[in-house]
Amino acid sequence: MPKKILVTGTAGFIGFHVALKLLQRGDRIIGLDSVNDYYDVRVKHGRLAQTGINIADVHYGQKTRSSLFSEYEFIQLKLEDRDALLQLCKDEKFDAVCHLAAQAGVRYSLTNPHAYVSANIEGFVNMLEACRHSGVGHLAYASSSSVYGLNTNMPFSTHDNVDHPVSLYAASKKSNELMAHTYSHLFNLPTTGLRFFTVYGPWGRPDMALFLFTDAILHDRPIKVFGEGKQQRDFTYIDDIVAGIVASIDKNYDEEVINLGCGRQEELMDFIRTIEEACGKEAQKEMLPMQPGDVRTSLADISKALKLLGYEPKTQIKDGVPKFVEWYREYYGI
């Protein structure tokens, strides 16, 4: 049976893909995003256009109907706009909320911490309150593999202690998990926290490594390789992440925190070589030390996701990276 779902962050990378997937299967969706200028807003406008939302028709605080999907409306709204967010949830009586909107980026949190406190902490409390007071049936929300911080046990398990974040971004996501736990306990609000591991794919964020490397390689600029290229990441393709998110919405557990990764580790230099092959040229590399806030390695234990969500990631970087490069070439006409 189709559901009525609020998806936040629908001008963003993951939120856009989730909204599209839910619309394609017949759910009624209201998308929400502040459309801030953290990175090139033209990419955000492009994502919105893919779901039939013309940014020229968007007015803050007012719903705009999609020209492509009869069951889709978009509203530009900040998470900090507490009263408007509460009123939206009361008026619409959502079956579920998929909360993906947040101030993203580990490195940006070193220079603009207040953006993270405002959107990720104040904004998250506002969302919890809106869900609580409007009778929302389930809140699925984005956490991050960054919460594992300085942990050294591999793979990262949701049973591990996560009290040692190394960036304010990570700390804000850990706080989201704690606040969600409190609301589940006190107010019986079902919540599912999803720890994403290095998501990539078409329409990806311009501040992420794959976008930065592809852009530099195709324009014959050097790429900055931090940590001497020895960092290891669990790179997870967007379609796999979306499948896990949608399954979490449908399962509606009382309270869970679940890893969504690929379950494979790739060294950064291997990732770069895969990008080079997809671009058809070698990168000029500027080798640099680790940056503050970065972790050396990440790897998801996805056994819980398999058990609870039937989650089985299918895409490896050798298949996923060329799909991004193909999108990039088409989008920028290269």
KEVEX-821142 format. One record per residue (C-alpha): residue number from 1; residue in three letters; chain; x, y, z. Coordinates in steps of 0.001 Angstrom, whole numbers, m for minus. Layout:
BEGIN
+-----+-----+-------+---------+---------+---------+
!   n ! res ! chain !    east !   north !      up !
+-----+-----+-------+---------+---------+---------+
! NUM ! ALA !     A !       X !       Y !       Z !
...
+-----+-----+-------+---------+---------+---------+
This chain:
BEGIN
+-----+-----+-------+---------+---------+---------+
!   n ! res ! chain !    east !   north !      up !
+-----+-----+-------+---------+---------+---------+
!   1 ! MET !     A !       0 !       0 !       0 !
!   2 ! PRO !     A !    1465 !    3428 !    m938 !
!   3 ! LYS !     A !    2694 !    5558 !    1940 !
!   4 ! LYS !     A !    2783 !    9292 !    2513 !
!   5 ! ILE !     A !    6397 !   10130 !    3306 !
!   6 ! LEU !     A !    8338 !   13301 !    4056 !
!   7 ! VAL !     A !   11843 !   13062 !    2582 !
!   8 ! THR !     A !   14206 !   15818 !    3701 !
!   9 ! GLY !     A !   17297 !   16768 !    1733 !
!  10 ! THR !     A !   15721 !   16123 !   m1690 !
!  11 ! ALA !     A !   17950 !   18678 !   m3408 !
!  12 ! GLY !     A !   20881 !   16721 !   m1966 !
!  13 ! PHE !     A !   22643 !   13663 !   m3330 !
!  14 ! ILE !     A !   21111 !   10819 !   m1327 !
!  15 ! GLY !     A !   17750 !   12490 !    m682 !
!  16 ! PHE !     A !   17186 !   13068 !   m4397 !
!  17 ! HIS !     A !   17795 !    9411 !   m5221 !
!  18 ! VAL !     A !   15575 !    8204 !   m2359 !
!  19 ! ALA !     A !   12680 !   10478 !   m3371 !
!  20 ! LEU !     A !   12962 !    9300 !   m6974 !
!  21 ! LYS !     A !   12912 !    5632 !   m5934 !
!  22 ! LEU !     A !    9875 !    6086 !   m3676 !
!  23 ! LEU !     A !    8007 !    8025 !   m6361 !
!  24 ! GLN !     A !    8736 !    5368 !   m8959 !
!  25 ! ARG !     A !    7144 !    2716 !   m6746 !
!  26 ! GLY !     A !    4036 !    4820 !   m6163 !
!  27 ! ASP !     A !    4418 !    6483 !   m2759 !
!  28 ! ARG !     A !    3160 !   10013 !   m2127 !
!  29 ! ILE !     A !    6157 !   12191 !   m1325 !
!  30 ! ILE !     A !    6749 !   15679 !     m15 !
!  31 ! GLY !     A !   10377 !   16697 !    m449 !
!  32 ! LEU !     A !   12012 !   19301 !    1759 !
!  33 ! ASP !     A !   15323 !   21118 !    1394 !
!  34 ! SER !     A !   16798 !   24497 !    2325 !
!  35 ! VAL !     A !   18779 !   24541 !    m975 !
!  36 ! ASN !     A !   21716 !   26240 !     750 !
!  37 ! ASP !     A !   24929 !   27246 !   m1019 !
!  38 ! TYR !     A !   27363 !   24889 !     754 !
!  39 ! TYR !     A !   28316 !   23761 !   m2764 !
!  40 ! ASP !     A !   27285 !   24731 !   m6310 !
!  41 ! VAL !     A !   23509 !   25203 !   m6152 !
!  42 ! ARG !     A !   23232 !   24475 !   m9879 !
!  43 ! VAL !     A !   23804 !   20799 !   m9076 !
!  44 ! LYS !     A !   20986 !   20977 !   m6511 !
!  45 ! HIS !     A !   18720 !   22695 !   m9033 !
!  46 ! GLY !     A !   19592 !   19964 !  m11541 !
!  47 ! ARG !     A !   18579 !   17237 !   m9107 !
!  48 ! LEU !     A !   15299 !   18999 !   m8376 !
!  49 ! ALA !     A !   14625 !   19255 !  m12108 !
!  50 ! GLN !     A !   14983 !   15471 !  m12414 !
!  51 ! THR !     A !   11941 !   15155 !  m10136 !
!  52 ! GLY !     A !    9970 !   17801 !  m12018 !
!  53 ! ILE !     A !   10684 !   20782 !   m9749 !
!  54 ! ASN !     A !   11696 !   24020 !  m11504 !
!  55 ! ILE !     A !   13609 !   26159 !   m9017 !
!  56 ! ALA !     A !   12111 !   29283 !  m10623 !
!  57 ! ASP !     A !    8690 !   28145 !   m9376 !
!  58 ! VAL !     A !    9886 !   27569 !   m5798 !
!  59 ! HIS !     A !    8973 !   30089 !   m3088 !
!  60 ! TYR !     A !   10206 !   29636 !     469 !
!  61 ! GLY !     A !    7701 !   27914 !    2734 !
!  62 ! GLN !     A !    5253 !   27128 !     m79 !
!  63 ! LYS !     A !    4732 !   23748 !   m1725 !
!  64 ! THR !     A !    5556 !   23373 !   m5421 !
!  65 ! ARG !     A !    3966 !   20555 !   m7419 !
!  66 ! SER !     A !    6105 !   18370 !   m9673 !
!  67 ! SER !     A !    5569 !   18490 !  m13431 !
!  68 ! LEU !     A !    6677 !   14843 !  m13720 !
!  69 ! PHE !     A !    5153 !   13063 !  m10722 !
!  70 ! SER !     A !    1527 !   13653 !   m9699 !
!  71 ! GLU !     A !    2291 !   12404 !   m6182 !
!  72 ! TYR !     A !    5231 !   14747 !   m5534 !
!  73 ! GLU !     A !    5436 !   18206 !   m3983 !
!  74 ! PHE !     A !    8534 !   20099 !   m2869 !
!  75 ! ILE !     A !    8906 !   22720 !    m158 !
!  76 ! GLN !     A !   11962 !   24885 !     464 !
!  77 ! LEU !     A !   12317 !   25076 !    4231 !
!  78 ! LYS !     A !   15108 !   25249 !    6782 !
!  79 ! LEU !     A !   15225 !   22651 !    9538 !
!  80 ! GLU !     A !   15734 !   25528 !   11959 !
!  81 ! ASP !     A !   12279 !   26893 !   11028 !
!  82 ! ARG !     A !   10697 !   25027 !   13923 !
!  83 ! ASP !     A !    7101 !   26263 !   13742 !
!  84 ! ALA !     A !    6782 !   25767 !    9981 !
!  85 ! LEU !     A !    8269 !   22267 !   10194 !
!  86 ! LEU !     A !    5855 !   21280 !   12963 !
!  87 ! GLN !     A !    2893 !   22716 !   11070 !
!  88 ! LEU !     A !    3871 !   20845 !    7900 !
!  89 ! CYS !     A !    3956 !   17538 !    9764 !
!  90 ! LYS !     A !     659 !   18243 !   11537 !
!  91 ! ASP !     A !   m1075 !   19217 !    8297 !
!  92 ! GLU !     A !     201 !   16304 !    6223 !
!  93 ! LYS !     A !      42 !   13490 !    8800 !
!  94 ! PHE !     A !    2956 !   11524 !    7332 !
!  95 ! ASP !     A !    3158 !    7755 !    7664 !
!  96 ! ALA !     A !    6940 !    8083 !    7832 !
!  97 ! VAL !     A !    9741 !   10631 !    7697 !
!  98 ! CYS !     A !   13026 !    9911 !    5949 !
!  99 ! HIS !     A !   15339 !   12573 !    7350 !
! 100 ! LEU !     A !   18425 !   12960 !    5163 !
! 101 ! ALA !     A !   18884 !   16740 !    5277 !
! 102 ! ALA !     A !   21944 !   17898 !    7204 !
! 103 ! GLN !     A !   25024 !   20060 !    6966 !
! 104 ! ALA !     A !   27412 !   17626 !    5329 !
! 105 ! GLY !     A !   31198 !   17467 !    5135 !
! 106 ! VAL !     A !   33891 !   16586 !    7643 !
! 107 ! ARG !     A !   36410 !   19271 !    6674 !
! 108 ! TYR !     A !   33904 !   22128 !    6499 !
! 109 ! SER !     A !   33029 !   21452 !   10146 !
! 110 ! LEU !     A !   36538 !   22583 !   11101 !
! 111 ! THR !     A !   35935 !   26077 !    9713 !
! 112 ! ASN !     A !   32189 !   26603 !   10109 !
! 113 ! PRO !     A !   31094 !   24701 !   13240 !
! 114 ! HIS !     A !   27955 !   26742 !   13846 !
! 115 ! ALA !     A !   26402 !   25447 !   10614 !
! 116 ! TYR !     A !   26544 !   21928 !   12072 !
! 117 ! VAL !     A !   25098 !   22896 !   15440 !
! 118 ! SER !     A !   22291 !   24774 !   13701 !
! 119 ! ALA !     A !   21257 !   22219 !   11049 !
! 120 ! ASN !     A !   22370 !   18911 !   12566 !
! 121 ! ILE !     A !   21559 !   19425 !   16226 !
! 122 ! GLU !     A !   18920 !   22152 !   16467 !
! 123 ! GLY !     A !   17383 !   20997 !   13185 !
! 124 ! PHE !     A !   17328 !   17368 !   14313 !
! 125 ! VAL !     A !   15574 !   18226 !   17581 !
! 126 ! ASN !     A !   13016 !   20188 !   15575 !
! 127 ! MET !     A !   12406 !   17133 !   13383 !
! 128 ! LEU !     A !   12036 !   14855 !   16407 !
! 129 ! GLU !     A !    9557 !   17268 !   17972 !
! 130 ! ALA !     A !    7600 !   17560 !   14723 !
! 131 ! CYS !     A !    7377 !   13771 !   14487 !
! 132 ! ARG !     A !    6394 !   13408 !   18128 !
! 133 ! HIS !     A !    3630 !   16010 !   18060 !
! 134 ! SER !     A !    2150 !   15019 !   14695 !
! 135 ! GLY !     A !    1936 !   11270 !   15237 !
! 136 ! VAL !     A !    4487 !   10253 !   12584 !
! 137 ! GLY !     A !    4683 !    6470 !   12457 !
! 138 ! HIS !     A !    8428 !    6109 !   11884 !
! 139 ! LEU !     A !   11537 !    8266 !   11567 !
! 140 ! ALA !     A !   14407 !    6898 !    9479 !
! 141 ! TYR !     A !   17400 !    9234 !    9623 !
! 142 ! ALA !     A !   20920 !    9593 !    8271 !
! 143 ! SER !     A !   23835 !    8950 !   10575 !
! 144 ! SER !     A !   27383 !    8398 !    9353 !
! 145 ! SER !     A !   30354 !    6051 !    9501 !
! 146 ! SER !     A !   32220 !    9104 !   10840 !
! 147 ! VAL !     A !   30836 !    8310 !   14297 !
! 148 ! TYR !     A !   33364 !    5453 !   14556 !
! 149 ! GLY !     A !   36161 !    8046 !   14739 !
! 150 ! LEU !     A !   39344 !    6579 !   16185 !
! 151 ! ASN !     A !   38006 !    3024 !   16443 !
! 152 ! THR !     A !   40537 !     452 !   15253 !
! 153 ! ASN !     A !   38509 !   m2778 !   15336 !
! 154 ! MET !     A !   37585 !   m3825 !   11797 !
! 155 ! PRO !     A !   34986 !   m4090 !   10467 !
! 156 ! PHE !     A !   33066 !   m1360 !   12303 !
! 157 ! SER !     A !   30122 !   m2867 !   14170 !
! 158 ! THR !     A !   27099 !   m1106 !   15628 !
! 159 ! HIS !     A !   28032 !   m2884 !   18874 !
! 160 ! ASP !     A !   31283 !    m859 !   19040 !
! 161 ! ASN !     A !   31738 !    2106 !   21357 !
! 162 ! VAL !     A !   31571 !    5371 !   19388 !
! 163 ! ASP !     A !   32639 !    7924 !   21976 !
! 164 ! HIS !     A !   35736 !    9200 !   20127 !
! 165 ! PRO !     A !   34662 !   11300 !   17119 !
! 166 ! VAL !     A !   37426 !   13275 !   15396 !
! 167 ! SER !     A !   35278 !   15988 !   13796 !
! 168 ! LEU !     A !   32327 !   18115 !   14826 !
! 169 ! TYR !     A !   30378 !   16591 !   11926 !
! 170 ! ALA !     A !   30870 !   13144 !   13464 !
! 171 ! ALA !     A !   29937 !   14467 !   16911 !
! 172 ! SER !     A !   26723 !   15961 !   15515 !
! 173 ! LYS !     A !   25750 !   12618 !   13996 !
! 174 ! LYS !     A !   26481 !   10787 !   17245 !
! 175 ! SER !     A !   24270 !   13323 !   19019 !
! 176 ! ASN !     A !   21470 !   12531 !   16550 !
! 177 ! GLU !     A !   21629 !    8873 !   17531 !
! 178 ! LEU !     A !   21485 !    9746 !   21235 !
! 179 ! MET !     A !   18545 !   12112 !   20760 !
! 180 ! ALA !     A !   16657 !    9570 !   18631 !
! 181 ! HIS !     A !   17203 !    6942 !   21340 !
! 182 ! THR !     A !   15748 !    9326 !   23914 !
! 183 ! TYR !     A !   12635 !   10028 !   21850 !
! 184 ! SER !     A !   12113 !    6335 !   21137 !
! 185 ! HIS !     A !   12393 !    5620 !   24858 !
! 186 ! LEU !     A !   10307 !    8515 !   26187 !
! 187 ! PHE !     A !    7692 !    8958 !   23474 !
! 188 ! ASN !     A !    7574 !    5573 !   21693 !
! 189 ! LEU !     A !    8674 !    7159 !   18420 !
! 190 ! PRO !     A !   10074 !    4395 !   16176 !
! 191 ! THR !     A !   13500 !    5492 !   14882 !
! 192 ! THR !     A !   16070 !    3899 !   12582 !
! 193 ! GLY !     A !   19521 !    5463 !   12328 !
! 194 ! LEU !     A !   21511 !    4585 !    9209 !
! 195 ! ARG !     A !   25296 !    4912 !    9295 !
! 196 ! PHE !     A !   26325 !    5591 !    5691 !
! 197 ! PHE !     A !   29791 !    4607 !    4466 !
! 198 ! THR !     A !   31335 !    6876 !    1750 !
! 199 ! VAL !     A !   28436 !    7031 !    m686 !
! 200 ! TYR !     A !   29196 !    7743 !   m4369 !
! 201 ! GLY !     A !   27455 !    7711 !   m7729 !
! 202 ! PRO !     A !   25727 !    9921 !  m10338 !
! 203 ! TRP !     A !   24614 !   13347 !   m9068 !
! 204 ! GLY !     A !   27181 !   13028 !   m6235 !
! 205 ! ARG !     A !   28339 !   16000 !   m4185 !
! 206 ! PRO !     A !   30977 !   18312 !   m5699 !
! 207 ! ASP !     A !   32951 !   18321 !   m2422 !
! 208 ! MET !     A !   33431 !   14533 !   m2437 !
! 209 ! ALA !     A !   36611 !   12830 !   m3653 !
! 210 ! LEU !     A !   35124 !   11144 !   m6726 !
! 211 ! PHE !     A !   33706 !   14412 !   m8057 !
! 212 ! LEU !     A !   36853 !   16403 !   m7244 !
! 213 ! PHE !     A !   39170 !   13812 !   m8809 !
! 214 ! THR !     A !   37073 !   13354 !  m11948 !
! 215 ! ASP !     A !   36754 !   17106 !  m12451 !
! 216 ! ALA !     A !   40494 !   17650 !  m12027 !
! 217 ! ILE !     A !   41554 !   14729 !  m14243 !
! 218 ! LEU !     A !   39269 !   15697 !  m17121 !
! 219 ! HIS !     A !   40486 !   19313 !  m16917 !
! 220 ! ASP !     A !   44183 !   18375 !  m16622 !
! 221 ! ARG !     A !   44588 !   19742 !  m13108 !
! 222 ! PRO !     A !   46506 !   17931 !  m10347 !
! 223 ! ILE !     A !   44541 !   16078 !   m7690 !
! 224 ! LYS !     A !   45313 !   16346 !   m3981 !
! 225 ! VAL !     A !   45960 !   12892 !   m2525 !
! 226 ! PHE !     A !   45830 !   13063 !    1265 !
! 227 ! GLY !     A !   47372 !   10456 !    3540 !
! 228 ! GLU !     A !   49792 !    9501 !     752 !
! 229 ! GLY !     A !   46937 !    7564 !    m830 !
! 230 ! LYS !     A !   47085 !    4858 !    1855 !
! 231 ! GLN !     A !   43675 !    5641 !    3346 !
! 232 ! GLN !     A !   41152 !    2849 !    3007 !
! 233 ! ARG !     A !   37432 !    3361 !    2555 !
! 234 ! ASP !     A !   34260 !    1337 !    2282 !
! 235 ! PHE !     A !   32931 !    2957 !    m906 !
! 236 ! THR !     A !   29183 !    2349 !   m1273 !
! 237 ! TYR !     A !   27266 !    2898 !   m4505 !
! 238 ! ILE !     A !   24158 !    5081 !   m4311 !
! 239 ! ASP !     A !   21717 !    2407 !   m5568 !
! 240 ! ASP !     A !   22779 !      68 !   m2753 !
! 241 ! ILE !     A !   22356 !    2808 !    m141 !
! 242 ! VAL !     A !   18908 !    3684 !   m1488 !
! 243 ! ALA !     A !   17829 !      34 !   m1311 !
! 244 ! GLY !     A !   18854 !     m52 !    2369 !
! 245 ! ILE !     A !   17070 !    3225 !    3169 !
! 246 ! VAL !     A !   13828 !    2151 !    1498 !
! 247 ! ALA !     A !   13949 !   m1205 !    3306 !
! 248 ! SER !     A !   14431 !     580 !    6634 !
! 249 ! ILE !     A !   11364 !    2749 !    5968 !
! 250 ! ASP !     A !    9286 !    m321 !    5186 !
! 251 ! LYS !     A !   10483 !   m2429 !    8131 !
! 252 ! ASN !     A !    9665 !     228 !   10723 !
! 253 ! TYR !     A !   11589 !   m1140 !   13719 !
! 254 ! ASP !     A !   10989 !     363 !   17159 !
! 255 ! GLU !     A !   14587 !    1520 !   17516 !
! 256 ! GLU !     A !   17676 !     505 !   15565 !
! 257 ! VAL !     A !   21038 !    1812 !   14372 !
! 258 ! ILE !     A !   22286 !      31 !   11261 !
! 259 ! ASN !     A !   25416 !     218 !    9086 !
! 260 ! LEU !     A !   24852 !     711 !    5359 !
! 261 ! GLY !     A !   28128 !     118 !    3535 !
! 262 ! CYS !     A !   29513 !   m2120 !     836 !
! 263 ! GLY !     A !   31362 !   m4414 !    3241 !
! 264 ! ARG !     A !   34538 !   m4111 !    1154 !
! 265 ! GLN !     A !   37645 !   m2004 !    1679 !
! 266 ! GLU !     A !   39448 !    m158 !   m1115 !
! 267 ! GLU !     A !   42719 !    1731 !    m839 !
! 268 ! LEU !     A !   42502 !    5328 !   m2040 !
! 269 ! MET !     A !   45157 !    4761 !   m4734 !
! 270 ! ASP !     A !   43133 !    1846 !   m6156 !
! 271 ! PHE !     A !   40065 !    4091 !   m6188 !
! 272 ! ILE !     A !   42062 !    6735 !   m8068 !
! 273 ! ARG !     A !   43290 !    4172 !  m10609 !
! 274 ! THR !     A !   39684 !    3151 !  m11242 !
! 275 ! ILE !     A !   38788 !    6805 !  m11879 !
! 276 ! GLU !     A !   41764 !    7192 !  m14217 !
! 277 ! GLU !     A !   40635 !    4187 !  m16249 !
! 278 ! ALA !     A !   37098 !    5544 !  m16492 !
! 279 ! CYS !     A !   38383 !    8984 !  m17537 !
! 280 ! GLY !     A !   40869 !    7530 !  m20013 !
! 281 ! LYS !     A !   43822 !    9505 !  m18666 !
! 282 ! GLU !     A !   46273 !    9492 !  m15773 !
! 283 ! ALA !     A !   45957 !   11942 !  m12906 !
! 284 ! GLN !     A !   48648 !   14416 !  m11912 !
! 285 ! LYS !     A !   49035 !   13690 !   m8208 !
! 286 ! GLU !     A !   50010 !   16030 !   m5380 !
! 287 ! MET !     A !   50794 !   13763 !   m2406 !
! 288 ! LEU !     A !   49876 !   15321 !     940 !
! 289 ! PRO !     A !   49663 !   14243 !    4616 !
! 290 ! MET !     A !   46412 !   13330 !    6354 !
! 291 ! GLN !     A !   43996 !   16170 !    6989 !
! 292 ! PRO !     A !   42613 !   16959 !   10450 !
! 293 ! GLY !     A !   39273 !   15243 !   11005 !
! 294 ! ASP !     A !   39923 !   12437 !    8508 !
! 295 ! VAL !     A !   40136 !    8813 !    9585 !
! 296 ! ARG !     A !   42689 !    6400 !    8128 !
! 297 ! THR !     A !   40328 !    3514 !    7421 !
! 298 ! SER !     A !   36680 !    2457 !    7377 !
! 299 ! LEU !     A !   34902 !    m840 !    6797 !
! 300 ! ALA !     A !   31282 !   m1692 !    7571 !
! 301 ! ASP !     A !   30042 !   m4802 !    9291 !
! 302 ! ILE !     A !   26797 !   m5135 !    7317 !
! 303 ! SER !     A !   25594 !   m8401 !    8866 !
! 304 ! LYS !     A !   22901 !   m6564 !   10858 !
! 305 ! ALA !     A !   21628 !   m4820 !    7705 !
! 306 ! LEU !     A !   21415 !   m8192 !    5952 !
! 307 ! LYS !     A !   19502 !   m9739 !    8846 !
! 308 ! LEU !     A !   17084 !   m6850 !    9484 !
! 309 ! LEU !     A !   16695 !   m5305 !    6027 !
! 310 ! GLY !     A !   17684 !   m8043 !    3583 !
! 311 ! TYR !     A !   20423 !   m5604 !    2513 !
! 312 ! GLU !     A !   22896 !   m7011 !     m15 !
! 313 ! PRO !     A !   25055 !   m4420 !   m1828 !
! 314 ! LYS !     A !   25774 !   m5409 !   m5407 !
! 315 ! THR !     A !   27972 !   m2686 !   m6940 !
! 316 ! GLN !     A !   31780 !   m2619 !   m6752 !
! 317 ! ILE !     A !   33880 !     443 !   m7627 !
! 318 ! LYS !     A !   34915 !   m1066 !  m10977 !
! 319 ! ASP !     A !   31254 !    m821 !  m12017 !
! 320 ! GLY !     A !   30084 !    2190 !   m9996 !
! 321 ! VAL !     A !   32891 !    4659 !  m10749 !
! 322 ! PRO !     A !   32432 !    4514 !  m14567 !
! 323 ! LYS !     A !   28718 !    5259 !  m14067 !
! 324 ! PHE !     A !   29622 !    8433 !  m12202 !
! 325 ! VAL !     A !   32174 !    9502 !  m14822 !
! 326 ! GLU !     A !   29615 !    8864 !  m17566 !
! 327 ! TRP !     A !   27089 !   11064 !  m15710 !
! 328 ! TYR !     A !   29702 !   13787 !  m15148 !
! 329 ! ARG !     A !   30654 !   13877 !  m18840 !
! 330 ! GLU !     A !   27021 !   14091 !  m19904 !
! 331 ! TYR !     A !   26047 !   16700 !  m17283 !
! 332 ! TYR !     A !   28977 !   19020 !  m18092 !
! 333 ! GLY !     A !   29083 !   18255 !  m21805 !
! 334 ! ILE !     A !   32639 !   16864 !  m21780 !
+-----+-----+-------+---------+---------+---------+
